[in-house]
Every structure is written in structure tokens, then in C-alpha cells.
Amino acid sequence: MPEYTIHDIRNIALVGHSGAGKTTLTEALLAHTGAIPHAGKVENGDTVCDFDPKERELKHSLDTAVVHFETGGKHVNLLDTPGIPDFIGRAISVLPAAETAAVLVNGQAGIANVTHRMMELAGSQGMVRLIIVNQIDQDANLEALMADLRQAFGNECLPINLPADGGSRVVDCFFDPKEQAVDFSSVQKAHDTLVDQVVEMDEELMELYLEQGESLQPEQLHEPFEKALREGHLIPVCFVSSATGAGLDELLDVIARLMPNPMEGNPPPFRKGEGAAATAVEITPDPSLHIIGHVFKVSNDPYRGKLSTFRVHQGTVTPNSQLYIGDARKPFKVGHLYRLQGGEQTEMERAIPGDLCAVSRIEELYFDAVIHDSRDEDHYHLSSVACPAPMHGLAIQPSKQGDEQKLSESLHKLNDEDPCLHIEHTKNETVLRGLGELHLRILLERLKERYGVEVNTHPPSIPFRETIMAPAEGHHRHKKQTGGAGQFGEVFLRIEPLPRGGGYDFVNKVVGGAIPAQLITATEKGVREAIEEGVVAGFPIQDVRVTVYDGKTHPVDSKEVAFVTAGKKAMADAFEKAKPVVLEPIVAIEVTAQPSAVGDITGDLSGKRGRINGTDHRPDGAVTISALVPLAELGSYESRLKSITGGEGSFSMDFSHYDPVPANLQKQMASAFKAGGEG
């Protein structure tokens, strides 16, 4: 491996909708630069990036693969990310590892859901964005697509090269523009538009260009070009065919000569401290400083163990480095430091700022961890991109009795590597929550195939909650005499509602020792039991403040168990008087379909107690419908949408808020809870 410096590194996250050809383009780039002897094919199951057996079976990427190659004297790390909406979390979570988001667009299919989302996320993170239009050789209307890109993402989207001869070749419009026939627009027009956009970032260059009429060389434009990229003032558009190789040289030239190195991109948003007290911290990509790295990907292999992939942001990591994880006081030794080429690992002697590397079998490492070699950095963390909330749920239990521990350990490993998998444990069930039916199905198949655990599934309980609408007071005297020492405890408390999302707050305002400190703890334990078990319909209570202000004790009979009971029943007494309501989760859903299906979709959502917020007509002709719908109404919605749209519709949903359920539904829930308690 040739030596390189920080200035030579290019970190590119290749993102975009499924079917855009990200893995095929990655193979083409690897083969074209000599990193592999020849390009594999997704349909043959022999690509570098889709090395997981499940990916080869489905012929789709399910996780991000890290690869590298050399071009133009530069070392390029490429992150090939999945584009299926159910696995978008795996793409979003690796964005902090790169300076550039290269958004791949299918030249025929055009702009899709994931394209929009990744462009917005990359922009919000201050990443440099590059649009790559793929499959230009397949009779696509590229002029119309270019207009769609500008309409969807702004006039900052400008072609840096243009297709020619029906997409069989690509013509450079920036480095050495020579006027020749192209499929649309002209080389000179594209060049002039690019230069006009770039010189706006530098007043002196603008004066030379506009007032003195001087032509500018690419070297003069490099610094303002980088500034335009960093500030989102320019989003270059490249054209390529991963199948024929058209445009590969031009794309590699753009990556090597124009995309930022780790010192030129916007600085990573590191912070020190927690919560509101956290302050921004400047990280310098200097190999001589203390080590700071960020774990952006974790994978577990039953045979090779845990592999944690991280980016070095500061300092130099070697196999002898002793590193800390977050605020842990026990270091780990790196041991073996690896560079990744898909599923292959090769040893590295050192990793400098900008390098993407991995360590194996360090069980303490976790996704999003900050690793360092100085205790001064123990409270550093990276403001990572927020992944979508997993709203699709499935309750599971092991098929074989005695597999409970094995299931728990296997779920922990799956959860460790998937930022969009949430596992909920209630008294009655274990619930997996993911981004869609496919996401959960793949996870269950991995449980079986990778860890040998089979499970039975059923729809999960909806996570209803209880709260109050008014303040109230509660009281309970617990007195029990069974011969010998008895039990006595008396508690007076008041409750009041907190703002939605306020959680739970316990306040002790007892004065004069009416309830001793150890019995206050027991009282709160009883209050917490009531909060966990619910009062009206058996669901956890939230958004309430409980203030204990008085009570009575007995010198002999007052024990902790008595005050646990008194606190619990006093809480229930107050709750019943405080206008209790049952809350249900409301999700924000976005449904994308053809215009002909809009009426049926909106009618169906309205019938599910949904509130339509609006529709958005996209450049590709599809329509996106936004609505707020109770989660309880969306069971098996994926199947329902396929039925309505003939399989052409898609949707995504995120948690929005909690709202009170209708009064008649609350009455039914309360009656069922009471009947169950009596039974």
C-alpha cells in the first residue's frame, strides 16, 4: 500500500435509493482502479460489497460495506450503503465517517424517496454533496432529469460533465473544457455556469473574471470551489454508466481533484459534556495530537467475533495503542488494526486522521462510541445524524423452551449492530421494533440462520400510556393486624400534570419527620409501582408530578412494606380524581404513490382516524401524502397499501406524539382492565 497523507484521503459515502446501482458502481470503480482484478455482478453474488450470505440471496445490500482504492495519487475510502427504505438507518448512521455524500440517481427511474431523504440529511449535516447520475446508457431522458434535480434540490445542482453519443461517453466541462457535441446543453454553457457559481465565493476572483475578462484555471478555482461545496452553494452533477464504464475516468477525476480531504470538509460536530451543558469542541485532524475516533459501524460474526469500524479524527492509532471508550477507566489494547475491503481484512501499521479502520473482538465497543487515549476526552461525543424511529413492531418468544437466554444474547448482538432496531421488554412480551416488515423479517431470519434461534411471533401490544388532565390529592391509610407486629402506614400526596413528554417527577415535601427518610423511599417505590402498572386501563403512567406532603407512622408497626402499599394506593386514589386519560401513540406517515391512487389512500387513512396534512407533487410525477395516524390503526398497513396501489406505493413513518384516545375507546379499555383484575 503506497504511503499517503491526510491531504490525500477522500472519504465518500455512496448513498441513494435501491436500484440506483451503488454496488455495481462500486465494483466498477474498484476494477477500473485496479483494486480488484475484475468487477463482480450483484446477480451472480460475487461482488466485494455484498459479502453477507443474506445479501447475496436477496441481491440487495442490507448493510454498509467499506472499500478503498487509489486514484490520481489519492486514497479513496468508499462507503457503499443500502438503499432499501427498511435499511436506511444503516446508511444514515455512517454519514459521520465521510466528508462527501455521493448521491446516486438512476438515470431512468429518476428521483426516489431515499434520494430526497439522503440529500436533506447530508445537507443538514454540513456534508459536501455530489450527485451521480447512473445508467446513462439506457435511453434515459437526462436533460429532463437534470431539470428535475434542479427543481428538487435547487439551482446549485450544476453538471460538471455531460453525456455524449447517447450516453456512450462523458465529456468534461470543468478541468479542460473543449467544445464538442453532447446530448444536451453545451460544454461551454456548463463551464461558464460552474465558474459563475464558484467565483461568487471570492470577490477578487470575481473581479478578475467579470471586470477584466480573464479566464480562470482550475487551480485558481480550487479554494473557492471547496468553499462553495462546504456551504452548499454548489452541488456538482456527474454522469456515468457503471455497466459500460462511460464516465468512470471523469468521476474519478472529480473525486481526486475536487472532493474535500479531511482538512477541507466541515469539521465534525464533536461536543463535550452532557445535555444542555454540552459545548462544542474543535477536533484538529493532526496525527501528532491525542487520539480521538468514532465508531460508526459494528458487526457480529458467529465465527470471527465482533468487528468495530471507526474513523480516526485526531491522532495516530497503531496496533500498540491503548484506548479508552467514552468515560470508561479501563483501556483496551488495539492489538490488530485492520483496513477493510468489503468482507476482507488486511493489517494496518498505523491509521491517521481520516482513515477508516477496524478492530476485532473488543466486546466493550459499541456503535457511536468515542474512543481516545486521554482521560481529558472522556465526555466527548459526536452529534450523530438522527436515525428514523422504528415504529413497526413484532412480539416474539422462543419456539423451544429453554432458549430464553440464547434468544436474549442473540438479540443483544443484533441490537448492537443495528441503530434502527429497538428491543422492548415488558412484563408480558419482548417486542422488536424496526423500520418495516422486511427489516423485521431479515432480523428473524438472521436469528435463525446465524444464531440458531427460532421464535414464534404475534402482533405486539400498542404502547398506550396513561396521564392526567387536572391536579388532585390522594390519601391512603394502610393498617393490618395479624397477631404480633402489624403493618401501618399513612400517606397524603398530590399529583399534577406535566407537559406532554415531561415524564415523571417525585417531590418530597414532608416536614417535621412525619414520614422518616427510609419510609419516603418506600413510599416512592409504591408510587412507582402504580406508575408502571397503570390505574385506569393497565398502561404505564407518564407526564405527572407526585408530591408527598404528609403522613403518619406507628412506632412499632410502620415498616417499608406498609408505606409501599400506602404510596401505591394513595397514588391510585389521586389518579382517579385527576381526570385520567389514556394516551395513544400518533405517527407521522408519508405515503408515496401514483396520482391515480391518492383518493383511495387518503380515504383509507381518514377511515383509520387519520388527519391528512397535505400532498406534495414530486418532479417524477408521484405524489407524497402526509398524515398523522394512530399507530393502533396501522397494523399490516404495508399489505393494505400494496393492495390499494397494486404494489407500487411506499411509505415511511416516524413517531410524532401521544394523544388521548376517544372517550368510548377509553371506556372499553377501562372495563376490560377492571374485568381482568376481577378475574
ABEGO torsion letter per residue (X at the ends): XBBBBAAABBBBBBBEBBGAGAAAAAAAAAAAAGABABBBBAAAGABAABABAAAAAAGBBABBBBBBBBBGGBBBBBBBBBABAAAAAAAAAAAAABABBBBBBBAAAEBBAAAAAAAAAAAAAGBBBBBBBBGAAAGBBAAAAAAAAAAAAEAABBBABBBBGGGABBBBAAABBBBBBBABEBAAAAAAAAAAAAAAABAAAAAAAAAAGBBBBAAAAAAAAAAAAAAGABBBBBBBBAAAGBGAAAAAAAAAAABBBAAABBBBBBBBEBEAABBBBBBBBBAABBBBBBBABBBBBAAAEBBBBBBBABEBBBAABBBBBEABABBBBAGBBBBBBEABBBBBABBBBGBBBBBBGBAABBBGBBBBABAAAAABBBBBBBBBBBABBBBBBBABBGAAAAAAAAAAAAAAABAABBBBBBAABBBBBBAEAAAAAAAAAAAAAAAGBBBBBBBBBBBBBBBBABBBBBBBBBBBBAEEBBBBBBBBBBBBBBBBGAEBBBBBABBGGABBAAAAAAAAAAAAAAAAAEAAAGBBBBGBBBBBABEBBBAAABBAAAAAAAAAAAAAAAAAAAGBBBBBBBBBBBBBBBAAAAAAAAAAAAAAGBBBAEBBBBAAGBBBBBBBBBAAAABGAAAAAAAAAGGABBBBBBBABBBBBBAAAAAAAAAAAAAAAAX
